[in-house]
Amino acid sequence: MTGAALSAADHADLTAELRQGAQALAVDLSEAQLGKLIDYVALLVKWNSAYNLTALREPRQMLTHHLLDSLAVVKSFASARRVLDVGAGAGLPGIVLAIWAAEAQPQMRVELIDTVQKKTAFLTQVKAQLKLGNVEVHAGRVEHLDAGRFDVITSRAFASLEDFVSWSGHLLETGGRFIAMKGVMPEEEIAALPAGWKVSSTEKIDVPGLKAERHLIMIERG
């Protein structure tokens, strides 16, 4: 399942909107990065018609709710070398992070894991078609993953913070941290964190064109 899912005019319009949104976020993107991000949307639109990867159907909604939402957090990963995206789904934020990092942070490697075969098949296709050499895809449950240690483990609307750290804590490097992408501030989830884990910081994220709350929750051992 390959090929363009967007017209040339749509591709140009979306590229212009993405460029403007990235500038508003102060995220520098080259023309090559912009092109890969829009090609990723085109693949998502095409596969979504058969595999229901996301509830969103309109490319412009995907641009705001998926691409810009993920680009809004990339600077929080600036020092990371090995990142795991848990419950990666259609590749958010992992694929967006990998496209950004290929030029901005070339030392970074991004690995994505999901239990749903159709989603990992899509991610594998995205990796191949966009030539993302810094990406690795895993299929299965994160509790059973044996792939070494990661200095950053992230998720976007994957599970409660308690489950997130409990299921993937064995994969976190000493001195590493979790970065959880959430909507409204998850006060109850923070209070329910297991012993041995603490919130080191939180950050409110403003996404251009998105009228919804977004927060990053950073969690470390403690």
C-alpha positions as CSV (number, residue, x, y, z in Angstrom):
1,M,0.0,0.0,0.0
2,T,2.1,2.8,-1.3
3,G,1.7,5.9,-3.4
4,A,0.4,9.4,-2.9
5,A,-2.8,10.0,-1.1
6,L,-2.7,13.8,-1.5
7,S,-3.0,15.9,-4.6
8,A,-0.1,18.1,-5.5
9,A,-2.1,21.2,-4.5
10,D,-3.0,19.7,-1.1
11,H,0.6,18.7,-0.6
12,A,1.7,22.3,-1.3
13,D,-1.0,23.8,0.9
14,L,-0.2,21.5,3.8
15,T,3.5,22.1,3.5
16,A,2.9,25.9,3.8
17,E,0.7,25.4,6.9
18,L,3.2,23.0,8.5
19,R,6.0,25.5,7.8
20,Q,4.0,28.3,9.5
21,G,3.1,26.1,12.5
22,A,6.7,25.0,13.0
23,Q,7.9,28.6,12.9
24,A,5.3,29.4,15.6
25,L,6.8,26.6,17.7
26,A,10.3,27.9,17.0
27,V,11.2,24.5,15.5
28,D,13.5,24.7,12.5
29,L,12.6,22.3,9.7
30,S,14.4,22.0,6.4
31,E,12.5,21.5,3.1
32,A,13.4,17.8,3.2
33,Q,12.0,17.5,6.7
34,L,8.8,19.3,5.7
35,G,8.5,17.0,2.7
36,K,8.9,13.8,4.8
37,L,6.3,15.0,7.4
38,I,3.7,15.7,4.7
39,D,4.6,12.4,3.0
40,Y,3.9,10.8,6.4
41,V,0.5,12.4,6.5
42,A,-0.2,11.1,3.0
43,L,0.7,7.6,4.1
44,L,-1.5,8.0,7.2
45,V,-4.4,9.1,5.1
46,K,-4.0,6.2,2.7
47,W,-3.6,3.5,5.2
48,N,-6.3,5.0,7.5
49,S,-9.0,4.3,5.0
50,A,-8.4,0.5,5.4
51,Y,-6.8,0.1,8.8
52,N,-8.4,2.8,11.0
53,L,-5.1,4.0,12.5
54,T,-6.6,7.3,13.8
55,A,-10.1,8.7,14.3
56,L,-9.1,11.8,12.3
57,R,-9.9,11.6,8.6
58,E,-8.9,15.1,7.3
59,P,-5.3,15.8,6.5
60,R,-5.5,19.3,8.0
61,Q,-6.7,17.9,11.2
62,M,-3.9,15.4,11.2
63,L,-1.4,18.2,10.6
64,T,-2.7,20.1,13.7
65,H,-3.6,17.3,16.1
66,H,-0.8,15.0,15.1
67,L,2.2,16.7,13.5
68,L,2.2,20.0,15.3
69,D,1.1,18.4,18.6
70,S,4.2,16.2,18.3
71,L,6.5,18.9,17.0
72,A,5.6,21.0,20.0
73,V,7.5,18.6,22.3
74,V,10.6,17.8,20.3
75,K,12.9,20.2,22.1
76,S,12.3,18.3,25.3
77,F,14.1,15.4,23.7
78,A,17.1,17.5,22.6
79,S,19.7,15.7,24.8
80,A,18.3,12.2,24.2
81,R,20.3,9.5,22.4
82,R,18.0,6.5,22.5
83,V,14.2,7.0,22.8
84,L,11.4,4.5,23.1
85,D,7.8,5.4,22.1
86,V,5.5,3.1,24.0
87,G,2.0,2.4,22.5
88,A,3.3,4.2,19.4
89,G,0.1,3.6,17.4
90,A,0.4,5.4,14.1
91,G,3.8,6.8,15.1
92,L,3.1,9.8,17.4
93,P,5.3,11.3,18.6
94,G,7.9,8.7,17.5
95,I,7.9,9.1,13.7
96,V,7.7,12.9,13.9
97,L,10.5,12.9,16.5
98,A,12.7,10.7,14.2
99,I,12.1,13.0,11.2
100,W,13.1,16.0,13.2
101,A,16.1,14.3,14.9
102,A,17.6,13.0,11.7
103,E,18.9,16.5,11.0
104,A,18.6,18.3,14.4
105,Q,20.0,15.5,16.6
106,P,21.6,12.9,14.4
107,Q,22.9,10.9,17.3
108,M,19.3,10.1,18.4
109,R,17.7,6.7,17.7
110,V,14.0,6.3,18.0
111,E,12.3,2.9,18.7
112,L,8.6,2.4,18.6
113,I,6.5,-0.5,20.1
114,D,2.9,-1.4,19.8
115,T,0.8,-4.6,20.3
116,V,-1.4,-4.1,17.2
117,Q,0.0,-5.8,14.1
118,K,-1.6,-3.4,11.6
119,K,0.0,-0.5,13.4
120,T,3.5,-2.0,13.5
121,A,3.0,-2.9,9.8
122,F,2.2,0.7,9.0
123,L,5.2,2.0,11.0
124,T,7.5,-0.5,9.2
125,Q,6.2,0.8,5.9
126,V,6.7,4.5,7.0
127,K,10.3,3.6,8.0
128,A,11.0,2.1,4.6
129,Q,9.2,4.6,2.4
130,L,10.6,7.7,4.2
131,K,14.0,6.0,4.5
132,L,14.2,6.6,8.3
133,G,17.5,5.0,9.2
134,N,17.2,6.1,12.8
135,V,14.0,4.1,13.5
136,E,13.3,0.6,14.7
137,V,9.9,-0.9,15.2
138,H,9.0,-3.6,17.8
139,A,5.7,-5.6,17.9
140,G,4.5,-6.8,21.3
141,R,3.9,-5.7,24.8
142,V,6.4,-3.3,26.4
143,E,6.5,-5.4,29.6
144,H,8.1,-8.2,27.6
145,L,10.5,-6.1,25.5
146,D,14.2,-6.9,25.9
147,A,16.0,-4.3,23.9
148,G,18.5,-2.8,26.3
149,R,18.1,0.5,28.0
150,F,16.7,3.9,26.9
151,D,17.6,7.3,28.3
152,V,14.1,8.6,27.4
153,I,10.8,6.6,27.3
154,T,7.8,8.5,26.0
155,S,4.1,7.9,25.3
156,R,1.1,9.9,24.0
157,A,-2.2,9.1,25.5
158,F,-1.0,5.5,26.1
159,A,-2.1,4.6,29.6
160,S,-2.2,5.9,33.2
161,L,1.2,7.2,34.5
162,E,1.1,4.4,37.0
163,D,0.9,1.7,34.3
164,F,3.3,3.5,32.0
165,V,6.2,3.5,34.5
166,S,5.3,0.1,35.9
167,W,5.2,-1.6,32.5
168,S,8.3,0.0,31.0
169,G,10.4,1.0,34.0
170,H,12.8,-2.0,33.4
171,L,13.9,-0.4,30.2
172,L,14.8,3.0,31.6
173,E,18.5,3.8,31.8
174,T,20.0,4.9,35.1
175,G,19.5,8.7,35.2
176,G,16.9,8.5,32.4
177,R,13.4,9.9,32.4
178,F,9.9,9.3,31.2
179,I,8.2,12.0,29.1
180,A,4.5,11.5,29.1
181,M,2.3,13.5,26.7
182,K,-1.1,14.3,28.3
183,G,-4.1,16.5,27.8
184,V,-5.3,18.2,31.0
185,M,-3.0,18.0,34.0
186,P,-3.3,14.5,35.4
187,E,-3.3,15.3,39.1
188,E,-4.9,12.0,40.2
189,E,-2.5,10.0,38.1
190,I,0.5,11.9,39.5
191,A,-0.7,11.2,43.0
192,A,-1.0,7.5,42.2
193,L,2.6,7.0,40.9
194,P,4.2,3.9,42.5
195,A,6.9,4.3,45.1
196,G,10.3,4.9,43.7
197,W,9.1,7.4,41.0
198,K,8.6,11.1,41.1
199,V,7.5,13.9,38.8
200,S,10.6,16.0,38.2
201,S,8.8,18.7,36.2
202,T,5.7,19.5,34.2
203,E,5.2,21.8,31.2
204,K,2.2,23.3,29.5
205,I,2.3,23.0,25.7
206,D,0.6,25.4,23.3
207,V,0.0,23.9,19.9
208,P,-0.8,26.3,17.1
209,G,-4.5,25.9,16.0
210,L,-5.3,23.4,18.7
211,K,-7.9,24.6,21.3
212,A,-7.2,21.9,23.8
213,E,-5.0,21.5,26.9
214,R,-1.6,19.8,26.5
215,H,0.9,19.0,29.2
216,L,4.2,17.2,29.4
217,I,4.9,15.2,32.5
218,M,8.6,14.3,33.3
219,I,9.1,11.4,35.6
220,E,12.3,10.1,37.1
221,R,13.4,7.6,39.8
222,G,13.3,9.0,43.2
